[in-house]
């Protein structure tokens, strides 16, 4: 029987994977810890490891996995920047690239509306029976220029929603989808032009060496005063130190984050009773024009069911020697 070591387990993971596994009959062992060089020895005797966004599979960890007989790394997410593919050797790697672009795109819009209409601030007030409007003035999204960095499936869904708001959408991507540009009605521009013209900028690109810290002091200085930034992609797309400094000057009008540059030890965990704190994260949380959610954008019923079903099907296809469209080469 195929044995799967499942890392960074949450209760909802176990419930869903146990249900879908009834059709596959794999032997799944659930570990709450993340997979890294310290926990990699736990994989001895297993055939497959199943990981999520905070597991770290570097060259040294890969060597341990290979020595332990691991044949396959199954990512239950779209991003794969946490796996050193260059040194994966004979280990195959699969992912779930299309679990629900709507979930992430809709969450980006939710963050945007919270920022532009100050819903989070209003909610805190009304709970205290304060129904004044002072300090709650927002602005219409309609008629604004929205810049979208990354026009994959999530980016295109976000663009469609923004077009419904009556915005002018411009976009940047190394791999242009010209047919989508014509069909949906947006224009590809250079990155500098996007920075200069956008009232709102939303990030929907993967984390690569080219995109790491794509939002930094230099790029922010090219943006309009009062620009709103949204990031539901990967935390390291944004240089946090630069973000804090430019927010303190008033250059940035608002920020919505579902990810954070150094989130691994905090996001998706209850840190209420812990004394461990991150200085930059604490500064961001204290800012009045910023809202942070805890890597929540993917978290819908539809997305979780898709992740469970596709992950197990990916495993089956690879182990059965069937070509898997979700394998990373």
Secondary structure as UniProt FT lines:
FT   STRAND          3..6
FT   HELIX           11..20
FT   HELIX           21..23
FT   STRAND          27..30
FT   TURN            37..39
FT   HELIX           40..43
FT   TURN            44..45
FT   STRAND          48..51
FT   TURN            53..54
FT   HELIX           59..67
FT   TURN            68..69
FT   STRAND          72..75
FT   TURN            81..82
FT   HELIX           85..87
FT   TURN            89..90
FT   STRAND          92..94
FT   TURN            97..98
FT   HELIX           101..116
FT   TURN            117..118
FT   HELIX           119..127
FT   TURN            128..129
FT   TURN            134..135
FT   TURN            142..143
FT   STRAND          145..149
FT   HELIX           153..164
FT   TURN            165..166
FT   STRAND          168..172
FT   HELIX           178..180
FT   HELIX           181..185
FT   STRAND          187..188
FT   HELIX           191..197
FT   STRAND          200..203
FT   TURN            209..213
FT   HELIX           217..221
FT   TURN            225..226
FT   STRAND          227..231
FT   HELIX           235..237
FT   HELIX           240..248
FT   TURN            249..250
FT   STRAND          252..257
FT   TURN            261..262
FT   TURN            264..268
FT   TURN            272..273
FT   HELIX           279..286
FT   TURN            288..289
FT   STRAND          290..292
FT   TURN            297..298
FT   HELIX           301..319
FT   TURN            320..321
FT   TURN            325..326
FT   STRAND          327..328
//
